[in-house]
């Protein structure tokens, strides 16, 4: 008798559509926003992983400090995403001497805020754009020429991942395990 009750309950739930995901059409815009938000979480995690007392660490004199690496990502995100032509207000960026948003790499809190603001700006711009607009050709930086908006956005994401790889080495050189390498991942 119990089996018939269970089958009946499952039947009712199926008819009501409970327990079955509704098929949704994936969009380029939604996928890109998902990737951008995921990268923000990952980058904030690795940025936060370095203790403040070693934020000025750099492996060699020729390299950036850990803080400067983070500010580089923040500034590059804003600079590159401005090419998409959104109306969202961009934070002020001064990449001279690795200053971003008018701030230098003076404290961990300031650096993390700059990184978060740079990603938030990218989110705001991407939320403005439809799939059709993402596929339109724009003038990128001189080294890229004409590209689609989606290519510019994914180039920006891939640039940050290049720096992420460098940051992971900086952490390891300071006996800090990168968040993605810890048990449970990011």
N, CA, C and O of each residue as an XYZ file, in Angstrom:
744
protein
N       0.816     -1.182      0.000
C       0.000      0.000      0.000
C       0.869      1.258      0.000
O       0.560      2.224     -0.698
N       1.971      1.250      0.793
C       2.844      2.430      0.843
C       3.424      2.754     -0.527
O       3.556      3.922     -0.893
N       3.765      1.730     -1.270
C       4.357      1.942     -2.585
C       3.400      2.696     -3.496
O       3.831      3.532     -4.289
N       2.106      2.411     -3.392
C       1.125      3.098     -4.225
C       0.974      4.556     -3.802
O       0.764      5.428     -4.645
N       1.079      4.822     -2.510
C       1.007      6.202     -2.012
C       2.201      6.992     -2.540
O       2.062      8.126     -2.998
N       3.380      6.368     -2.466
C       4.594      7.046     -2.954
C       4.507      7.310     -4.453
O       4.830      8.405     -4.913
N       4.076      6.322     -5.204
C       3.956      6.488     -6.653
C       2.936      7.577     -6.962
O       3.151      8.401     -7.852
N       1.848      7.580     -6.242
C       0.820      8.600     -6.441
C       1.354      9.990     -6.130
O       1.089     10.940     -6.867
N       2.115     10.113     -5.029
C       2.690     11.405     -4.638
C       3.695     11.874     -5.690
O       3.700     13.046     -6.068
N       4.529     10.978     -6.153
C       5.501     11.329     -7.190
C       4.759     11.760     -8.454
O       5.159     12.727     -9.103
N       3.712     11.074     -8.802
C       2.922     11.427     -9.985
C       2.347     12.827     -9.886
O       2.398     13.596    -10.846
N       1.800     13.157     -8.729
C       1.238     14.495     -8.525
C       2.346     15.547     -8.632
O       2.165     16.582     -9.274
N       3.491     15.277     -8.002
C       4.606     16.233     -8.049
C       5.099     16.434     -9.481
O       5.422     17.554     -9.875
N       5.159     15.356    -10.257
C       5.582     15.465    -11.654
C       4.595     16.318    -12.432
O       4.998     17.184    -13.208
N       3.302     16.081    -12.228
C       2.293     16.877    -12.924
C       2.383     18.348    -12.559
O       2.142     19.213    -13.402
N       2.724     18.638    -11.322
C       2.854     20.020    -10.884
C       4.199     20.630    -11.275
O       4.408     21.835    -11.135
N       5.101     19.793    -11.763
C       6.405     20.283    -12.173
C       7.379     20.460    -11.030
O       8.433     21.069    -11.213
N       7.060     19.946     -9.863
C       7.943     20.065     -8.716
C       9.051     19.025     -8.832
O       8.794     17.868     -9.164
N      10.251     19.431     -8.566
C      11.370     18.498     -8.595
C      12.029     18.377     -9.950
O      13.057     17.713    -10.082
N      11.457     19.008    -10.954
C      12.052     18.988    -12.285
C      12.460     20.404    -12.653
O      11.644     21.324    -12.600
N      13.703     20.578    -13.020
C      14.127     21.915    -13.395
C      13.419     22.367    -14.666
O      13.224     21.588    -15.599
N      13.048     23.612    -14.681
C      12.410     24.181    -15.854
C      13.519     24.501    -16.856
O      14.508     25.152    -16.518
N      13.344     24.044    -18.069
C      14.359     24.298    -19.090
C      14.420     25.791    -19.366
O      13.425     26.414    -19.737
N      15.603     26.349    -19.178
C      15.800     27.760    -19.469
C      16.836     27.877    -20.561
O      17.753     27.063    -20.664
N      16.677     28.889    -21.363
C      17.629     29.123    -22.424
C      18.822     29.868    -21.856
O      18.671     30.913    -21.224
N      19.992     29.329    -22.081
C      21.210     30.001    -21.645
C      21.452     31.196    -22.550
O      21.201     31.143    -23.754
N      21.942     32.270    -21.954
C      22.278     33.448    -22.751
C      23.751     33.781    -22.575
O      24.358     33.480    -21.547
N      24.294     34.391    -23.574
C      25.681     34.823    -23.539
C      25.896     35.797    -22.388
O      26.880     35.699    -21.654
N      24.980     36.725    -22.238
C      25.066     37.724    -21.176
C      25.068     37.082    -19.793
O      25.882     37.441    -18.942
N      24.163     36.140    -19.567
C      24.106     35.471    -18.267
C      25.362     34.650    -17.995
O      25.885     34.652    -16.881
N      25.844     33.945    -19.025
C      27.067     33.151    -18.858
C      28.249     34.045    -18.523
O      29.045     33.711    -17.645
N      28.375     35.163    -19.200
C      29.487     36.077    -18.972
C      29.408     36.686    -17.573
O      30.421     36.783    -16.881
N      28.227     37.091    -17.162
C      28.061     37.631    -15.808
C      28.388     36.588    -14.749
O      29.005     36.906    -13.733
N      27.981     35.352    -14.979
C      28.300     34.262    -14.048
C      29.809     34.086    -13.938
O      30.342     33.957    -12.835
N      30.497     34.078    -15.072
C      31.950     33.925    -15.068
C      32.629     35.104    -14.385
O      33.594     34.916    -13.644
N      32.141     36.311    -14.622
C      32.726     37.513    -14.023
C      32.564     37.483    -12.497
O      33.510     37.765    -11.761
N      31.364     37.140    -12.033
C      31.123     37.073    -10.583
C      31.950     35.968     -9.920
O      32.468     36.149     -8.818
N      32.068     34.829    -10.596
C      32.876     33.733    -10.062
C      34.331     34.165     -9.953
O      34.989     33.891     -8.949
N      34.831     34.834    -10.977
C      36.216     35.280    -10.908
C      36.407     36.314     -9.802
O      37.443     36.318     -9.138
N      35.434     37.181     -9.597
C      35.561     38.149     -8.501
C      35.728     37.407     -7.171
O      36.599     37.754     -6.374
N      34.900     36.393     -6.933
C      35.015     35.628     -5.678
C      36.393     34.983     -5.554
O      37.005     35.017     -4.486
N      36.879     34.397     -6.645
C      38.166     33.725     -6.632
C      39.306     34.728     -6.406
O      40.212     34.473     -5.613
N      39.257     35.852     -7.098
C      40.319     36.844     -6.962
C      40.296     37.504     -5.586
O      41.354     37.785     -5.024
N      39.123     37.751     -5.041
C      39.043     38.319     -3.694
C      39.619     37.323     -2.691
O      40.275     37.715     -1.726
N      39.373     36.040     -2.921
C      39.900     35.014     -2.033
C      41.413     34.958     -2.033
O      42.033     34.893     -0.972
N      42.018     34.984     -3.221
C      43.476     34.916     -3.270
C      44.090     36.220     -2.775
O      45.155     36.208     -2.157
N      43.431     37.340     -3.038
C      43.942     38.629     -2.560
C      43.935     38.682     -1.033
O      44.871     39.187     -0.413
N      42.871     38.157     -0.440
C      42.747     38.161      1.024
C      43.700     37.169      1.686
O      44.007     37.307      2.870
N      44.168     36.177      0.944
C      44.967     35.096      1.539
C      46.334     35.555      2.052
O      46.862     34.983      3.005
N      46.901     36.570      1.433
C      48.230     37.034      1.857
C      48.087     37.876      3.114
O      47.276     38.801      3.144
N      48.857     37.575      4.151
C      48.820     38.410      5.364
C      49.251     39.841      5.037
O      50.095     40.061      4.168
N      48.669     40.800      5.736
C      48.967     42.211      5.450
C      50.449     42.523      5.587
O      50.982     43.343      4.838
N      51.116     41.881      6.532
C      52.543     42.193      6.747
C      53.423     41.770      5.563
O      54.568     42.211      5.463
N      52.906     40.924      4.670
C      53.681     40.539      3.490
C      53.040     41.036      2.192
O      53.372     40.544      1.114
N      52.140     41.991      2.285
C      51.512     42.564      1.099
C      52.524     43.307      0.228
O      52.283     43.510     -0.962
N      53.645     43.710      0.806
C      54.676     44.411      0.037
C      55.732     43.451     -0.514
O      56.727     43.892     -1.089
N      55.522     42.143     -0.343
C      56.475     41.142     -0.828
C      56.522     41.129     -2.351
O      55.494     41.217     -3.022
N      57.742     41.019     -2.883
C      57.937     40.744     -4.302
C      59.135     39.826     -4.433
O      60.146     40.024     -3.759
N      59.034     38.818     -5.296
C      60.079     37.809     -5.403
C      61.436     38.370     -5.840
O      62.478     37.926     -5.356
N      61.423     39.341     -6.751
C      62.662     39.982     -7.194
C      62.403     41.478     -7.295
O      61.254     41.919     -7.306
N      63.463     42.242     -7.369
C      63.330     43.699     -7.448
C      62.547     44.140     -8.688
O      61.856     45.159     -8.659
N      62.654     43.381     -9.763
C      61.998     43.750    -11.021
C      60.494     43.489    -11.036
O      59.788     43.988    -11.913
N      60.003     42.717    -10.078
C      58.587     42.342    -10.088
C      57.749     43.287     -9.237
O      58.266     44.080     -8.450
N      56.432     43.172     -9.423
C      55.498     43.950     -8.616
C      55.394     43.328     -7.230
O      55.690     42.150     -7.033
N      54.965     44.152     -6.269
C      54.623     43.610     -4.960
C      53.292     42.882     -5.090
O      52.598     43.006     -6.100
N      52.947     42.126     -4.061
C      51.659     41.427     -4.063
C      50.528     42.442     -4.192
O      49.596     42.239     -4.970
N      50.608     43.528     -3.436
C      49.585     44.577     -3.496
C      49.510     45.180     -4.897
O      48.418     45.441     -5.402
N      50.646     45.398     -5.515
C      50.661     45.965     -6.864
C      50.057     45.004     -7.883
O      49.428     45.443     -8.846
N      50.237     43.717     -7.688
C      49.605     42.738     -8.572
C      48.076     42.891     -8.520
O      47.397     42.884     -9.547
N      47.565     43.029     -7.302
C      46.117     43.167     -7.121
C      45.627     44.470     -7.738
O      44.606     44.493     -8.425
N      46.360     45.559     -7.490
C      45.976     46.846     -8.066
C      46.071     46.818     -9.593
O      45.294     47.482    -10.280
N      47.018     46.056    -10.114
C      47.133     45.910    -11.564
C      45.860     45.279    -12.133
O      45.348     45.733    -13.156
N      45.361     44.257    -11.489
C      44.114     43.626    -11.952
C      42.960     44.623    -11.867
O      42.176     44.752    -12.807
N      42.858     45.322    -10.747
C      41.774     46.290    -10.576
C      41.803     47.339    -11.683
O      40.778     47.632    -12.298
N      42.977     47.898    -11.929
C      43.106     48.924    -12.962
C      42.862     48.394    -14.356
O      42.197     49.043    -15.164
N      43.395     47.214    -14.648
C      43.199     46.620    -15.968
C      41.725     46.292    -16.207
O      41.217     46.494    -17.310
N      41.042     45.790    -15.188
C      39.615     45.485    -15.348
C      38.841     46.738    -15.758
O      38.027     46.703    -16.680
N      39.104     47.829    -15.068
C      38.395     49.074    -15.387
C      38.797     49.572    -16.774
O      37.937     49.894    -17.595
N      40.092     49.636    -17.031
C      40.567     50.131    -18.330
C      39.975     49.322    -19.488
O      39.452     49.895    -20.444
N      40.056     48.006    -19.401
C      39.591     47.163    -20.500
C      38.075     47.184    -20.635
O      37.550     47.216    -21.748
N      37.374     47.165    -19.515
C      35.909     47.137    -19.591
C      35.334     48.475    -20.047
O      34.201     48.515    -20.527
N      36.077     49.564    -19.912
C      35.621     50.853    -20.437
C      35.468     50.793    -21.955
O      34.679     51.550    -22.521
N      36.194     49.926    -22.610
C      36.108     49.800    -24.060
C      34.740     49.265    -24.503
O      34.366     49.415    -25.666
N      34.001     48.649    -23.593
C      32.701     48.092    -23.959
C      31.640     49.160    -24.174
O      30.588     48.878    -24.746
N      31.902     50.388    -23.721
C      30.991     51.490    -23.995
C      29.773     51.558    -23.096
O      28.739     52.093    -23.495
N      29.876     51.030    -21.903
C      28.755     51.108    -20.968
C      28.594     52.516    -20.410
O      29.486     53.354    -20.540
N      27.456     52.764    -19.793
C      27.220     54.077    -19.197
C      27.526     54.091    -17.700
O      27.518     55.155    -17.080
N      27.794     52.934    -17.119
C      28.145     52.879    -15.693
C      29.378     53.738    -15.448
O      30.302     53.770    -16.261
N      29.375     54.425    -14.328
C      30.504     55.281    -13.979
C      31.686     54.434    -13.541
O      31.574     53.607    -12.636
N      32.812     54.649    -14.190
C      34.027     53.908    -13.853
C      34.722     54.574    -12.673
O      34.776     55.801    -12.588
N      35.254     53.762    -11.764
C      36.068     54.345    -10.697
C      37.286     55.012    -11.327
O      37.755     54.581    -12.380
N      37.793     56.047    -10.697
C      39.000     56.703    -11.215
C      40.180     55.760    -11.096
O      40.376     55.107    -10.071
N      40.957     55.700    -12.154
C      42.109     54.804    -12.171
C      43.343     55.599    -12.562
O      43.348     56.287    -13.583
N      44.374     55.506    -11.762
C      45.675     56.082    -12.079
C      46.688     54.963    -11.923
O      47.084     54.618    -10.809
N      47.104     54.399    -13.052
C      48.031     53.270    -12.980
C      49.488     53.721    -12.879
O      50.394     52.887    -12.870
N      49.720     55.024    -12.803
C      51.067     55.517    -12.594
C      51.543     55.062    -11.223
O      50.831     55.220    -10.231
N      52.714     54.511    -11.166
C      53.263     54.003     -9.909
C      52.312     53.028     -9.232
O      52.280     52.930     -8.005
N      51.541     52.313    -10.032
C      50.606     51.306     -9.523
C      49.594     51.896     -8.551
O      49.221     51.266     -7.562
N      49.161     53.105     -8.847
C      48.088     53.705     -8.055
C      46.785     53.440     -8.791
O      46.706     53.599    -10.009
N      45.795     53.049     -8.067
C      44.500     52.765     -8.659
C      43.454     53.524     -7.866
O      43.493     53.552     -6.636
N      42.526     54.134     -8.570
C      41.467     54.930     -7.962
C      42.065     56.032     -7.080
O      41.489     56.394     -6.054
N      43.227     56.562     -7.488
C      43.863     57.628     -6.729
C      44.526     57.158     -5.444
O      44.974     57.983     -4.647
N      44.596     55.857     -5.228
C      45.162     55.317     -3.990
C      46.403     54.505     -4.313
O      46.453     53.827     -5.339
N      47.384     54.568     -3.462
C      48.555     53.726     -3.666
C      48.410     52.483     -2.791
O      47.524     52.399     -1.942
N      49.288     51.539     -3.018
C      49.226     50.261     -2.306
C      49.712     50.450     -0.874
O      50.818     50.035     -0.527
N      48.890     51.070     -0.053
C      49.309     51.375      1.307
C      48.772     50.402      2.340
O      49.447     50.157      3.339
N      47.613     49.847      2.149
C      47.059     48.917      3.126
C      46.259     47.833      2.419
O      45.753     48.023      1.313
N      46.162     46.719      3.076
C      45.413     45.593      2.516
C      43.959     45.981      2.282
O      43.385     45.631      1.251
N      43.361     46.694      3.217
C      41.951     47.076      3.073
C      41.727     47.942      1.838
O      40.749     47.754      1.114
N      42.626     48.883      1.598
C      42.500     49.775      0.442
C      42.647     48.984     -0.853
O      41.904     49.207     -1.809
N      43.594     48.074     -0.884
C      43.851     47.270     -2.074
C      42.665     46.353     -2.364
O      42.237     46.246     -3.513
N      42.135     45.697     -1.351
C      40.985     44.804     -1.550
C      39.758     45.578     -2.008
O      38.987     45.090     -2.835
N      39.575     46.773     -1.479
C      38.438     47.603     -1.898
C      38.574     47.983     -3.370
O      37.591     47.954     -4.110
N      39.781     48.338     -3.795
C      40.014     48.682     -5.197
C      39.706     47.492     -6.104
O      39.088     47.652     -7.157
N      40.137     46.307     -5.696
C      39.865     45.107     -6.486
C      38.360     44.859     -6.593
O      37.846     44.591     -7.679
N      37.674     44.946     -5.487
C      36.227     44.740     -5.480
C      35.525     45.780     -6.353
O      34.624     45.442     -7.121
N      35.934     47.035     -6.238
C      35.331     48.101     -7.047
C      35.549     47.872     -8.533
O      34.656     48.126     -9.342
N      36.743     47.389     -8.897
C      37.023     47.105    -10.301
C      36.127     46.007    -10.851
O      35.641     46.100    -11.978
N      35.910     44.970    -10.057
C      35.009     43.904    -10.495
C      33.554     44.376    -10.508
O      32.796     44.011    -11.407
N      33.163     45.172     -9.534
C      31.791     45.691     -9.514
C      31.511     46.559    -10.733
O      30.411     46.529    -11.286
N      32.511     47.332    -11.151
C      32.357     48.131    -12.364
C      32.116     47.208    -13.564
O      31.223     47.464    -14.371
N      32.899     46.149    -13.682
C      32.702     45.208    -14.786
C      31.316     44.591    -14.768
O      30.691     44.430    -15.817
N      30.835     44.248    -13.589
C      29.478     43.694    -13.462
C      28.445     44.700    -13.944
O      27.527     44.346    -14.683
N      28.592     45.948    -13.528
C      27.633     46.997    -13.921
C      27.610     47.166    -15.445
O      26.540     47.288    -16.039
N      28.775     47.173    -16.066
C      28.840     47.317    -17.521
C      28.194     46.117    -18.201
O      27.395     46.282    -19.123
N      28.531     44.917    -17.754
C      27.985     43.716    -18.391
C      26.469     43.633    -18.241
O      25.787     43.131    -19.135
N      25.939     44.114    -17.131
C      24.492     44.075    -16.936
C      23.755     44.987    -17.913
O      22.556     44.819    -18.136
N      24.452     45.931    -18.482
C      23.840     46.854    -19.448
C      23.694     46.238    -20.833
O      22.895     46.715    -21.639
N      24.449     45.191    -21.117
C      24.583     44.716    -22.490
C      23.763     43.462    -22.776
O      23.760     42.507    -21.999
N      23.074     43.491    -23.898
C      22.318     42.323    -24.368
C      23.260     41.388    -25.117
O      24.403     41.743    -25.403
N      22.777     40.201    -25.428
C      23.573     39.264    -26.222
C      23.960     39.889    -27.565
O      25.091     39.732    -28.027
N      23.022     40.592    -28.179
C      23.289     41.211    -29.473
C      24.397     42.262    -29.352
O      25.278     42.343    -30.209
N      24.347     43.065    -28.285
C      25.378     44.089    -28.085
C      26.738     43.454    -27.794
O      27.765     43.973    -28.233
N      26.759     42.342    -27.061
C      28.019     41.670    -26.768
C      28.690     41.159    -28.036
O      29.912     41.009    -28.065
N      27.917     40.889    -29.084
C      28.466     40.380    -30.333
C      28.858     41.486    -31.313
O      29.405     41.207    -32.380
N      28.580     42.736    -30.951
C      28.965     43.860    -31.817
C      30.473     44.110    -31.738
O      31.110     43.860    -30.714
N      31.018     44.603    -32.834
C      32.443     44.914    -32.910
C      32.698     46.309    -32.348
O      31.969     47.259    -32.632
N      33.741     46.401    -31.551
C      34.164     47.673    -30.957
C      35.659     47.862    -31.206
O      36.361     46.931    -31.603
N      36.123     49.064    -30.970
C      37.563     49.330    -31.048
C      38.161     48.990    -29.689
O      37.840     49.617    -28.679
N      39.024     47.998    -29.681
C      39.716     47.632    -28.450
C      40.966     48.471    -28.288
O      41.195     49.401    -29.061
N      41.772     48.156    -27.299
C      43.064     48.834    -27.170
C      43.882     48.608    -28.446
O      43.628     47.665    -29.195
N      44.849     49.467    -28.681
C      45.611     49.397    -29.938
C      46.216     48.021    -30.186
O      46.326     47.597    -31.337
N      46.607     47.324    -29.137
C      47.227     46.009    -29.327
C      46.214     44.925    -29.662
O      46.600     43.803    -29.990
N      44.923     45.241    -29.586
C      43.896     44.249    -29.928
C      43.176     44.579    -31.225
O      42.718     43.675    -31.924
N      43.071     45.852    -31.553
C      42.320     46.249    -32.743
C      40.824     46.111    -32.519
O      40.342     46.250    -31.394
N      40.096     45.840    -33.585
C      38.647     45.689    -33.496
C      38.307     44.284    -33.021
O      38.804     43.293    -33.557
N      37.456     44.215    -32.014
C      37.044     42.938    -31.422
C      35.572     43.045    -31.031
O      35.010     44.139    -30.971
N      34.965     41.903    -30.770
C      33.608     41.946    -30.232
C      33.685     42.307    -28.744
O      34.721     42.136    -28.102
N      32.587     42.800    -28.225
C      32.555     43.105    -26.788
C      32.794     41.849    -25.952
O      33.467     41.910    -24.923
N      32.254     40.726    -26.380
C      32.433     39.494    -25.614
C      33.900     39.077    -25.606
O      34.395     38.588    -24.591
N      34.602     39.263    -26.721
C      36.028     38.929    -26.735
C      36.781     39.832    -25.758
O      37.667     39.363    -25.044
N      36.441     41.116    -25.719
C      37.100     42.041    -24.801
C      36.862     41.613    -23.358
O      37.783     41.633    -22.542
N      35.635     41.229    -23.043
C      35.312     40.819    -21.676
C      36.070     39.545    -21.296
O      36.606     39.451    -20.192
N      36.119     38.569    -22.199
C      36.846     37.338    -21.884
C      38.359     37.542    -21.896
O      39.077     36.847    -21.176
N      38.852     38.476    -22.695
C      40.272     38.820    -22.630
C      40.594     39.388    -21.245
O      41.630     39.070    -20.660
N      39.700     40.224    -20.732
C      39.890     40.813    -19.403
C      39.927     39.723    -18.340
O      40.774     39.758    -17.448
N      39.026     38.766    -18.425
C      39.023     37.645    -17.486
C      40.312     36.838    -17.590
O      40.883     36.443    -16.574
N      40.769     36.592    -18.812
C      41.980     35.772    -18.964
C      43.211     36.530    -18.478
O      44.137     35.916    -17.947
N      43.240     37.835    -18.647
C      44.368     38.623    -18.127
C      44.468     38.459    -16.615
O      45.555     38.249    -16.076
N      43.328     38.557    -15.935
C      43.329     38.410    -14.472
C      43.811     37.017    -14.070
O      44.482     36.870    -13.048
N      43.480     35.998    -14.854
C      43.928     34.650    -14.523
C      45.437     34.511    -14.671
O      46.064     33.752    -13.933
N      46.025     35.236    -15.617
C      47.490     35.234    -15.726
C      48.106     35.768    -14.433
O      49.066     35.198    -13.915
N      47.557     36.851    -13.925
C      48.083     37.451    -12.698
C      47.780     36.542    -11.506
O      48.592     36.441    -10.586
N      46.622     35.881    -11.512
C      46.271     34.942    -10.456
C      47.364     33.886    -10.303
O      47.767     33.558     -9.188
N      47.839     33.357    -11.433
C      48.897     32.347    -11.399
C      50.161     32.878    -10.747
O      50.823     32.164     -9.994
N      50.496     34.116    -11.030
C      51.658     34.731    -10.398
C      51.429     34.905     -8.895
O      52.330     34.673     -8.089
N      50.216     35.316     -8.534
C      49.895     35.530     -7.121
C      49.976     34.232     -6.327
O      50.379     34.234     -5.164
N      49.590     33.121     -6.958
C      49.684     31.827     -6.279
C      51.133     31.519     -5.918
O      51.406     30.979     -4.846
N      52.063     31.861     -6.811
C      53.483     31.648     -6.531
C      53.928     32.556     -5.383
O      54.652     32.111     -4.492
N      53.507     33.814     -5.395
C      53.847     34.740     -4.309
C      53.407     34.154     -2.963
O      54.152     34.197     -1.984
N      52.182     33.607     -2.930
C      51.686     33.009     -1.685
C      52.572     31.842     -1.265
O      52.981     31.754     -0.107
N      52.866     30.953     -2.197
C      53.681     29.769     -1.870
C      55.058     30.172     -1.350
O      55.589     29.533     -0.441
N      55.642     31.231     -1.924
C      56.946     31.707     -1.465
C      56.884     32.256     -0.041
O      57.910     32.420      0.619
N      55.661     32.540      0.423
C      55.459     33.020      1.787
C      54.782     31.970      2.662
O      54.192     32.297      3.692
N      54.869     30.716      2.250
C      54.301     29.584      2.990
C      52.803     29.708      3.237
O      52.296     29.287      4.276
N      52.102     30.292      2.269
C      50.641     30.395      2.326
C      50.083     29.529      1.199
O      50.496     29.659      0.047
N      49.165     28.664      1.529
C      48.535     27.810      0.526
C      47.430     28.610     -0.155
O      46.543     29.127      0.524
N      47.464     28.723     -1.492
C      46.398     29.449     -2.196
C      45.032     28.820     -1.903
O      44.929     27.600     -1.781
N      43.996     29.632     -1.792
C      42.665     29.099     -1.454
C      42.213     27.949     -2.351
O      41.621     26.985     -1.866
N      42.487     28.037     -3.657
C      42.034     26.984     -4.572
C      42.765     25.657     -4.347
O      42.296     24.611     -4.795
N      43.904     25.691     -3.662
C      44.679     24.477     -3.404
C      44.386     23.878     -2.034
O      44.887     22.805     -1.698
N      43.585     24.566     -1.259
C      43.239     24.049      0.060
C      42.157     22.993     -0.087
O      41.433     22.962     -1.082
N      42.056     22.143      0.899
C      41.005     21.119      0.886
C      39.659     21.806      0.734
O      39.318     22.693      1.517
N      38.901     21.405     -0.259
C      37.592     22.009     -0.500
C      37.620     23.064     -1.589
O      36.564     23.511     -2.036
N      38.815     23.479     -2.032
C      38.923     24.443     -3.134
C      38.443     25.823     -2.764
O      38.418     26.201     -1.593
N      38.057     26.578     -3.791
C      37.664     27.978     -3.591
C      36.273     28.123     -3.060
O      35.809     29.243     -2.844
